[in-house]
């Protein structure tokens, strides 16, 4: 099932599916970031593929689609 990330709170994400449902999701395994200084692989607005957890009202994010644009905010502590 595909959707778009609406909110990120700690390790949980709210994803709106293509049919309009909003589902609480978490990340499956570890997503590695290559050539990136970001600490979180998922940002609000990302398109993702989710899989519902058996017997639960929650899902797991199993794929992140490639971003076409983004904004990077530099940490004030790493100047």
MOPAC internal coordinates of N, CA, C and O (Angstrom, degrees):
PM7 1SCF
backbone

  N    0.0000 0     0.00 0     0.00 0    0    0    0
  C    1.4373 1     0.00 0     0.00 0    1    0    0
  C    1.5303 1   107.37 1     0.00 0    2    1    0
  O    1.2310 1   120.09 1   -41.51 1    3    2    1
  N    1.3051 1   117.44 1   138.49 1    3    2    1
  C    1.4645 1   121.78 1  -178.26 1    5    3    2
  C    1.5246 1   110.23 1  -104.88 1    6    5    3
  O    1.2310 1   121.33 1   -25.69 1    7    6    5
  N    1.3434 1   115.06 1   154.31 1    7    6    5
  C    1.4530 1   120.10 1   179.03 1    9    7    6
  C    1.5126 1   111.43 1  -166.59 1   10    9    7
  O    1.2310 1   121.27 1     1.29 1   11   10    9
  N    1.3439 1   115.17 1  -178.71 1   11   10    9
  C    1.4638 1   122.26 1   179.68 1   13   11   10
  C    1.5186 1   108.38 1  -125.57 1   14   13   11
  O    1.2310 1   120.94 1   -43.67 1   15   14   13
  N    1.3372 1   115.81 1   136.33 1   15   14   13
  C    1.4651 1   121.87 1  -179.10 1   17   15   14
  C    1.5274 1   108.95 1   -71.41 1   18   17   15
  O    1.2310 1   120.84 1   -54.46 1   19   18   17
  N    1.3406 1   115.99 1   125.54 1   19   18   17
  C    1.4658 1   121.84 1   179.29 1   21   19   18
  C    1.5181 1   112.38 1  -100.14 1   22   21   19
  O    1.2310 1   120.70 1   146.06 1   23   22   21
  N    1.3412 1   116.27 1   -33.94 1   23   22   21
  C    1.4662 1   120.12 1  -175.24 1   25   23   22
  C    1.5203 1   109.19 1  -151.71 1   26   25   23
  O    1.2310 1   121.35 1   -36.05 1   27   26   25
  N    1.3194 1   115.01 1   143.95 1   27   26   25
  C    1.4563 1   121.96 1   176.99 1   29   27   26
  C    1.5220 1   108.27 1  -121.66 1   30   29   27
  O    1.2310 1   120.51 1   -58.13 1   31   30   29
  N    1.3352 1   116.63 1   121.87 1   31   30   29
  C    1.4572 1   121.33 1   179.38 1   33   31   30
  C    1.5166 1   108.22 1  -133.57 1   34   33   31
  O    1.2310 1   120.35 1   -78.60 1   35   34   33
  N    1.3136 1   116.94 1   101.40 1   35   34   33
  C    1.4606 1   120.35 1  -178.22 1   37   35   34
  C    1.5189 1   110.34 1    62.88 1   38   37   35
  O    1.2310 1   120.54 1    58.37 1   39   38   37
  N    1.3227 1   116.57 1  -121.63 1   39   38   37
  C    1.4582 1   120.66 1   179.98 1   41   39   38
  C    1.5271 1   112.22 1   -97.83 1   42   41   39
  O    1.2310 1   119.76 1  -174.30 1   43   42   41
  N    1.3317 1   118.06 1     5.70 1   43   42   41
  C    1.4663 1   122.41 1   179.79 1   45   43   42
  C    1.5184 1   110.34 1  -110.73 1   46   45   43
  O    1.2310 1   120.97 1   -33.14 1   47   46   45
  N    1.3148 1   115.76 1   146.86 1   47   46   45
  C    1.4623 1   123.22 1  -178.03 1   49   47   46
  C    1.5224 1   109.20 1  -132.41 1   50   49   47
  O    1.2310 1   120.50 1   -39.44 1   51   50   49
  N    1.3304 1   116.66 1   140.56 1   51   50   49
  C    1.4609 1   120.93 1   171.24 1   53   51   50
  C    1.5161 1   107.35 1   -95.21 1   54   53   51
  O    1.2310 1   120.54 1   -55.94 1   55   54   53
  N    1.3324 1   116.58 1   124.06 1   55   54   53
  C    1.4554 1   122.39 1  -178.26 1   57   55   54
  C    1.5177 1   108.81 1  -119.56 1   58   57   55
  O    1.2310 1   121.03 1   -50.76 1   59   58   57
  N    1.3403 1   115.64 1   129.24 1   59   58   57
  C    1.4576 1   120.49 1   175.35 1   61   59   58
  C    1.5251 1   107.91 1   -95.82 1   62   61   59
  O    1.2310 1   120.82 1   -58.97 1   63   62   61
  N    1.3198 1   116.03 1   121.03 1   63   62   61
  C    1.4604 1   120.73 1  -178.45 1   65   63   62
  C    1.5226 1   110.38 1   -77.94 1   66   65   63
  O    1.2310 1   121.09 1    -9.41 1   67   66   65
  N    1.3177 1   115.52 1   170.59 1   67   66   65
  C    1.4655 1   120.05 1  -178.75 1   69   67   66
  C    1.5195 1   112.30 1   -64.21 1   70   69   67
  O    1.2310 1   119.43 1   157.85 1   71   70   69
  N    1.3382 1   118.70 1   -22.15 1   71   70   69
  C    1.4678 1   120.16 1   177.32 1   73   71   70
  C    1.5279 1   112.78 1   -92.93 1   74   73   71
  O    1.2310 1   119.91 1  -174.40 1   75   74   73
  N    1.3527 1   117.77 1     5.60 1   75   74   73
  C    1.4629 1   121.83 1   173.10 1   77   75   74
  C    1.5175 1   115.84 1    98.41 1   78   77   75
  O    1.2310 1   119.66 1   171.05 1   79   78   77
  N    1.3258 1   118.25 1    -8.95 1   79   78   77
  C    1.4652 1   120.71 1   178.68 1   81   79   78
  C    1.5253 1   110.15 1   -69.93 1   82   81   79
  O    1.2310 1   120.46 1   -34.00 1   83   82   81
  N    1.3366 1   116.72 1   146.00 1   83   82   81
  C    1.4606 1   122.01 1   176.08 1   85   83   82
  C    1.5227 1   107.47 1  -110.20 1   86   85   83
  O    1.2310 1   121.04 1   -57.08 1   87   86   85
  N    1.3356 1   115.61 1   122.92 1   87   86   85
  C    1.4616 1   121.75 1  -173.68 1   89   87   86
  C    1.5220 1   109.60 1  -124.30 1   90   89   87
  O    1.2310 1   120.70 1   -43.07 1   91   90   89
  N    1.3328 1   116.27 1   136.93 1   91   90   89
  C    1.4593 1   122.09 1   174.03 1   93   91   90
  C    1.5270 1   108.02 1   -76.16 1   94   93   91
  O    1.2310 1   120.86 1   -50.59 1   95   94   93
  N    1.3324 1   115.97 1   129.41 1   95   94   93
  C    1.4664 1   120.81 1  -176.85 1   97   95   94
  C    1.5186 1   110.71 1  -133.02 1   98   97   95
  O    1.2310 1   121.55 1   -19.79 1   99   98   97
  N    1.3258 1   114.64 1   160.21 1   99   98   97
  C    1.4612 1   121.58 1   172.69 1  101   99   98
  C    1.5232 1   107.13 1  -131.91 1  102  101   99
  O    1.2310 1   120.33 1   -11.83 1  103  102  101
  N    1.3299 1   116.97 1   168.17 1  103  102  101
  C    1.4615 1   121.70 1  -177.68 1  105  103  102
  C    1.5269 1   109.62 1   -83.73 1  106  105  103
  O    1.2310 1   120.71 1   -40.64 1  107  106  105
  N    1.3188 1   116.24 1   139.36 1  107  106  105
  C    1.4579 1   121.90 1   175.51 1  109  107  106
  C    1.5274 1   108.81 1   -88.79 1  110  109  107
  O    1.2310 1   120.49 1   -58.44 1  111  110  109
  N    1.3098 1   116.68 1   121.56 1  111  110  109
  C    1.4577 1   120.63 1   177.63 1  113  111  110
  C    1.5107 1   112.07 1    62.11 1  114  113  111
  O    1.2310 1   121.08 1    29.63 1  115  114  113
  N    1.3202 1   115.53 1  -150.37 1  115  114  113
  C    1.4613 1   121.25 1  -179.73 1  117  115  114
  C    1.5233 1   109.21 1  -115.95 1  118  117  115
  O    1.2310 1   120.79 1   -53.34 1  119  118  117
  N    1.3090 1   116.10 1   126.66 1  119  118  117
  C    1.4557 1   121.75 1   173.28 1  121  119  118
  C    1.5216 1   106.90 1   -95.20 1  122  121  119
  O    1.2310 1   120.45 1   -59.45 1  123  122  121
  N    1.2993 1   116.75 1   120.55 1  123  122  121
  C    1.4642 1   120.59 1   179.88 1  125  123  122
  C    1.5188 1   109.78 1   -91.14 1  126  125  123
  O    1.2310 1   121.22 1   -40.03 1  127  126  125
  N    1.3258 1   115.28 1   139.97 1  127  126  125
  C    1.4535 1   121.82 1   178.65 1  129  127  126
  C    1.5173 1   108.60 1  -103.84 1  130  129  127
  O    1.2310 1   120.24 1   -62.04 1  131  130  129
  N    1.3073 1   117.14 1   117.96 1  131  130  129
  C    1.4542 1   120.36 1   177.36 1  133  131  130
  C    1.5141 1   109.24 1   -96.20 1  134  133  131
  O    1.2310 1   121.07 1   -45.53 1  135  134  133
  N    1.3330 1   115.57 1   134.47 1  135  134  133
  C    1.4640 1   122.41 1   178.58 1  137  135  134
  C    1.5339 1   112.54 1    56.63 1  138  137  135
  O    1.2310 1   119.98 1  -144.56 1  139  138  137
  N    1.3105 1   117.64 1    35.44 1  139  138  137
  C    1.4577 1   121.01 1  -179.80 1  141  139  138
  C    1.5209 1   109.62 1  -132.75 1  142  141  139
  O    1.2310 1   120.59 1   -35.68 1  143  142  141
  N    1.3465 1   116.49 1   144.32 1  143  142  141
  C    1.4541 1   121.15 1   177.92 1  145  143  142
  C    1.5278 1   111.70 1   -97.31 1  146  145  143
  O    1.2310 1   120.20 1  -178.11 1  147  146  145
  N    1.3290 1   117.22 1     1.89 1  147  146  145
  C    1.4585 1   121.47 1  -178.85 1  149  147  146
  C    1.5235 1   110.06 1   -71.31 1  150  149  147
  O    1.2310 1   120.76 1   -32.45 1  151  150  149
  N    1.3197 1   116.16 1   147.55 1  151  150  149
  C    1.4625 1   120.66 1   179.50 1  153  151  150
  C    1.5166 1   111.92 1   -95.85 1  154  153  151
  O    1.2310 1   119.73 1   160.98 1  155  154  153
  N    1.3214 1   118.12 1   -19.02 1  155  154  153
  C    1.4535 1   122.24 1  -179.08 1  157  155  154
  C    1.5307 1   108.39 1  -119.84 1  158  157  155
  O    1.2310 1   119.66 1   -57.86 1  159  158  157
  N    1.3206 1   118.25 1   122.14 1  159  158  157
  C    1.4643 1   120.15 1  -176.93 1  161  159  158
  C    1.5197 1   114.37 1   -72.26 1  162  161  159
  O    1.2310 1   119.89 1   164.26 1  163  162  161
  N    1.3383 1   117.81 1   -15.74 1  163  162  161
  C    1.4612 1   121.17 1  -177.08 1  165  163  162
  C    1.5130 1   109.71 1  -116.87 1  166  165  163
  O    1.2310 1   120.89 1   -46.63 1  167  166  165
  N    1.3406 1   115.90 1   133.37 1  167  166  165
  C    1.4630 1   121.70 1   178.18 1  169  167  166
  C    1.5242 1   109.23 1  -123.74 1  170  169  167
  O    1.2310 1   120.87 1   -22.61 1  171  170  169
  N    1.3134 1   115.94 1   157.39 1  171  170  169
  C    1.4641 1   120.68 1   175.16 1  173  171  170
  C    1.5252 1   108.24 1   -57.61 1  174  173  171
  O    1.2310 1   120.81 1   -46.79 1  175  174  173
  N    1.3146 1   116.06 1   133.21 1  175  174  173
  C    1.4549 1   121.96 1  -178.88 1  177  175  174
  C    1.5139 1   113.48 1   100.95 1  178  177  175
  O    1.2310 1   120.09 1   164.22 1  179  178  177
  N    1.3364 1   117.43 1   -15.78 1  179  178  177
  C    1.4604 1   120.30 1   178.87 1  181  179  178
  C    1.5219 1   110.76 1   -65.41 1  182  181  179
  O    1.2310 1   121.18 1   -36.13 1  183  182  181
  N    1.3154 1   115.35 1   143.87 1  183  182  181
  C    1.4674 1   121.39 1   173.03 1  185  183  182
  C    1.5245 1   107.20 1   -92.32 1  186  185  183
  O    1.2310 1   120.97 1   -47.74 1  187  186  185
  N    1.3367 1   115.75 1   132.26 1  187  186  185
  C    1.4524 1   121.29 1  -174.99 1  189  187  186
  C    1.5297 1   110.62 1  -135.15 1  190  189  187
  O    1.2310 1   121.56 1   -17.24 1  191  190  189
  N    1.3269 1   114.61 1   162.76 1  191  190  189
  C    1.4553 1   121.63 1   171.40 1  193  191  190
  C    1.5154 1   106.59 1  -109.64 1  194  193  191
  O    1.2310 1   120.68 1   -49.34 1  195  194  193
  N    1.3376 1   116.30 1   130.66 1  195  194  193
  C    1.4620 1   120.82 1  -178.35 1  197  195  194
  C    1.5222 1   110.29 1  -121.72 1  198  197  195
  O    1.2310 1   121.86 1   -21.73 1  199  198  197
  N    1.3335 1   114.04 1   158.27 1  199  198  197
  C    1.4525 1   121.12 1   177.09 1  201  199  198
  C    1.5192 1   107.52 1  -131.83 1  202  201  199
  O    1.2310 1   120.30 1   -55.25 1  203  202  201
  N    1.3251 1   117.03 1   124.75 1  203  202  201
  C    1.4596 1   120.98 1  -179.75 1  205  203  202
  C    1.5203 1   110.16 1   -63.95 1  206  205  203
  O    1.2310 1   120.94 1   -38.00 1  207  206  205
  N    1.3465 1   115.82 1   142.00 1  207  206  205
  C    1.4588 1   120.78 1   176.93 1  209  207  206
  C    1.5272 1   108.21 1   -83.32 1  210  209  207
  O    1.2310 1   121.03 1   -42.56 1  211  210  209
  N    1.3029 1   115.63 1   137.44 1  211  210  209
  C    1.4636 1   121.23 1  -176.22 1  213  211  210
  C    1.5238 1   111.34 1   -61.68 1  214  213  211
  O    1.2310 1   120.82 1   -53.59 1  215  214  213
  N    1.3235 1   116.03 1   126.41 1  215  214  213
  C    1.4581 1   121.78 1   178.45 1  217  215  214
  C    1.5172 1   114.89 1    73.62 1  218  217  215
  O    1.2310 1   119.50 1  -168.88 1  219  218  217
  N    1.3392 1   118.56 1    11.12 1  219  218  217
  C    1.4635 1   122.68 1  -177.76 1  221  219  218
  C    1.5348 1   110.27 1  -124.59 1  222  221  219
  O    1.2310 1   120.81 1   -15.37 1  223  222  221
  N    1.3225 1   116.05 1   164.63 1  223  222  221
  C    1.4667 1   122.01 1   172.99 1  225  223  222
  C    1.5215 1   110.85 1   -97.38 1  226  225  223
  O    1.2310 1   120.24 1  -164.92 1  227  226  225
  N    1.3154 1   117.15 1    15.08 1  227  226  225
  C    1.4611 1   122.76 1  -178.90 1  229  227  226
  C    1.5216 1   109.49 1  -115.76 1  230  229  227
  O    1.2310 1   121.41 1   -11.66 1  231  230  229
  N    1.3341 1   114.90 1   168.34 1  231  230  229
  C    1.4674 1   120.09 1  -179.05 1  233  231  230
  C    1.5180 1   109.87 1  -137.07 1  234  233  231
  O    1.2310 1   121.81 1    -8.97 1  235  234  233
  N    1.3239 1   114.13 1   171.03 1  235  234  233
  C    1.4574 1   122.08 1   178.39 1  237  235  234
  C    1.5204 1   108.41 1  -118.38 1  238  237  235
  O    1.2310 1   120.38 1   -47.21 1  239  238  237
  N    1.3401 1   116.88 1   132.79 1  239  238  237
  C    1.4657 1   121.02 1   175.52 1  241  239  238
  C    1.5211 1   106.80 1   -80.78 1  242  241  239
  O    1.2310 1   120.83 1   -62.97 1  243  242  241
  N    1.3357 1   116.02 1   117.03 1  243  242  241
  C    1.4645 1   119.12 1  -176.17 1  245  243  242
  C    1.5269 1   112.94 1  -110.93 1  246  245  243
  O    1.2310 1   119.87 1   170.99 1  247  246  245
  N    1.3351 1   117.86 1    -9.01 1  247  246  245
  C    1.4647 1   119.96 1   177.50 1  249  247  246
  C    1.5203 1   109.52 1  -154.00 1  250  249  247
  O    1.2310 1   120.68 1   -38.58 1  251  250  249
  N    1.3249 1   116.31 1   141.42 1  251  250  249
  C    1.4614 1   122.93 1   176.97 1  253  251  250
  C    1.5185 1   107.32 1  -116.29 1  254  253  251
  O    1.2310 1   120.36 1   -57.11 1  255  254  253
  N    1.3290 1   116.92 1   122.89 1  255  254  253
  C    1.4600 1   119.95 1   178.29 1  257  255  254
  C    1.5310 1   109.67 1   -73.32 1  258  257  255
  O    1.2310 1   120.81 1   -25.16 1  259  258  257
  N    1.3174 1   116.06 1   154.84 1  259  258  257
  C    1.4578 1   121.35 1  -179.32 1  261  259  258
  C    1.5269 1   110.53 1   -64.65 1  262  261  259
  O    1.2310 1   120.99 1   -41.07 1  263  262  261
  N    1.3347 1   115.71 1   138.93 1  263  262  261
  C    1.4625 1   120.89 1   177.41 1  265  263  262
  C    1.5178 1   109.86 1   -80.14 1  266  265  263
  O    1.2310 1   121.02 1   -32.72 1  267  266  265
  N    1.3295 1   115.66 1   147.28 1  267  266  265
  C    1.4576 1   120.50 1   177.16 1  269  267  266
  C    1.5228 1   111.55 1  -102.52 1  270  269  267
  O    1.2310 1   120.60 1   161.51 1  271  270  269
  N    1.3290 1   116.45 1   -18.49 1  271  270  269
  C    1.4644 1   121.26 1   174.89 1  273  271  270
  C    1.5287 1   108.27 1  -155.97 1  274  273  271
  O    1.2310 1   120.76 1   -19.11 1  275  274  273
  N    1.3164 1   116.15 1   160.89 1  275  274  273
  C    1.4535 1   120.10 1  -179.11 1  277  275  274
  C    1.5183 1   109.94 1  -165.13 1  278  277  275
  O    1.2310 1   121.60 1   -16.17 1  279  278  277
  N    1.3341 1   114.54 1   163.83 1  279  278  277
  C    1.4595 1   121.78 1   176.31 1  281  279  278
  C    1.5300 1   106.16 1  -123.17 1  282  281  279
  O    1.2310 1   120.62 1   -48.19 1  283  282  281
  N    1.3232 1   116.42 1   131.81 1  283  282  281
  C    1.4589 1   120.61 1   177.54 1  285  283  282
  C    1.5213 1   108.34 1  -110.52 1  286  285  283
  O    1.2310 1   120.83 1   -51.25 1  287  286  285
  N    1.3157 1   116.01 1   128.75 1  287  286  285
  C    1.4593 1   121.54 1   177.10 1  289  287  286
  C    1.5138 1   107.73 1  -105.94 1  290  289  287
  O    1.2310 1   120.57 1   -56.75 1  291  290  289
  N    1.3184 1   116.51 1   123.25 1  291  290  289
  C    1.4458 1   121.71 1  -178.49 1  293  291  290
  C    1.5214 1   109.95 1   -77.61 1  294  293  291
  O    1.2310 1   120.82 1   -43.49 1  295  294  293
  N    1.3175 1   116.04 1   136.51 1  295  294  293
  C    1.4545 1   121.31 1   177.74 1  297  295  294
  C    1.5242 1   109.69 1   -68.58 1  298  297  295
  O    1.2310 1   119.25 1   -45.86 1  299  298  297
  N    1.3380 1   119.04 1   134.14 1  299  298  297
  C    1.4761 1   120.12 1   178.84 1  301  299  298
  C    1.5333 1   111.31 1   -68.42 1  302  301  299
  O    1.2310 1   119.62 1   163.23 1  303  302  301
  N    1.3312 1   118.33 1   -16.77 1  303  302  301
  C    1.4542 1   121.69 1  -178.82 1  305  303  302
  C    1.5382 1   112.55 1   -87.78 1  306  305  303
  O    1.2310 1   120.06 1   167.78 1  307  306  305
  N    1.3239 1   117.50 1   -12.22 1  307  306  305
  C    1.4666 1   120.54 1  -176.13 1  309  307  306
  C    1.5330 1   111.77 1  -113.65 1  310  309  307
  O    1.2310 1   120.11 1  -141.75 1  311  310  309
  N    1.3141 1   117.40 1    38.25 1  311  310  309
  C    1.4723 1   120.23 1   179.84 1  313  311  310
  C    1.4930 1   110.20 1   -89.12 1  314  313  311
  O    1.2310 1   120.10 1   180.00 1  315  314  313

